[in-house]
Amino acid sequence: MHHARAGAFSQACEGTETGGFAKVPDAHPDPLHTYMSISGFALTAALLGQDSDGCVKGLCPSLGISLAALSPLLMGLPPRQCQGESPLP
C-alpha cells in the first residue's frame, strides 16, 4: 500500500464544510465512508506502529468498535458513558 497516496486521496475526499469523508473527491460526505475512513486511519496507524496522538482510538476490526468500548464488554460490564451523555433507556 502506498501510504502517501492513500493519505492524499483521503484528504481529497474530506468534506471541509461539513466534515466527514466522501467516496470520491468532490462528492458529498456520508456516514458510511466517514466511518470506513476513520477505521482505516486507526488500523493503518496500528500496522505502522504509529501513535495517533489520541485522535483515533485503537480499533477491534472484527467488531468495528474501539478497544475502549471492547474492554468493558469482555469483562461483562456496560460501556462507560461519556461526560454529559444521557444514559440509555
N, C-alpha and C positions, 0 to 999 in steps of 0.2 A: 504494500500500500504506500502510495506517495503522500506522506502526511502534509506536506506544504500545499499540495494541490487540493487535498481534501479540506484543509482549513480555509483556503481561498474560496472554494466552492461554497462552504458553509457561510462564510461572511457575505458572499454574493446573494445567498438565499435569506439572509436575516432581514426581518421587517423592521426598518429603522423608525417608522412612525408608530406602529402599534406593538412592536415586539414580536417574538416568536420566529419561526422558520417556515419557509415555503418549500414545496417540492422542487422547484426550479427557480432561478433568478427571475426577478420582475413579476412573480406570481404573488398572490395573497398568502400570508402565513396562515397555517391551520394547526389545530391541536395535535393531530397525528404526527406531522413532520417536526413539530417543535419537540414533542416527546422523544421521537426517534433521534433527533439531533443531540439533545441533551444526554440521552442514554449512550450514544456513540462517543460523545466527549468523555463521559465517565469511564467507559470501557477502554478507550484509546489511552487515556492518561494512566490507567492501571496497567495496561500492557507495556507501555513505555517506561513504567516506573516513575512517572512524574507526579508531583504533588499538585493538585489543582487549587491550592491556597484556600481550600474550604468552599470554593464557589460551586463545585459539583461534588456531591457526596458519592461514596462508593456504591456500586450497584450490584444487586443479585440478578444476573441476566436471566436465569430460568424463571423468576417470578416477576421481573420488571419492577422491583421496588428497591428502595435504598437499603443499605446494610443497617442503617439506624432503625428502620422500620422492621427489619427482619429479626434483629436480636430479641426484642420482647416476645415476638411470635414464637420463637424457638423455645423460650422459657415458659410459654403458656401465659404470658402477661399481656394485657391490652397495650397497644402502642401509646406512647406518651403524647399528650396534647401540646400543641404549640401555644405559646403565650398569647392570650387574647382570643383563642379559638373556643367556640362553644362546644360542649360535649355532644356526642352523637346521641340520638334518642334510643 
